[in-house]
Amino acid sequence: MFQSILVYIILAIAVGYLIKKFLLPRSLFVSGSDKSKPCGQDDCGCH
């Protein structure tokens, strides 16, 4: 029984990661200070 619960927890974490990585827009996870930098500057975090 414990093994089944553990499998479902790991599956939920994996599906959540894939949804965050591929389906949700990146703008939801960028902090406010990163949005103000233009993309042409070094270390802007957009590349």
PyMOL commands that set and color helices and strands:
alter all, ss='L'
color gray80, all
select helices_A, chain A and resi 2-23+26-29+32-35
alter helices_A, ss='H'
color red, helices_A
deselect
rebuild
show_as cartoon
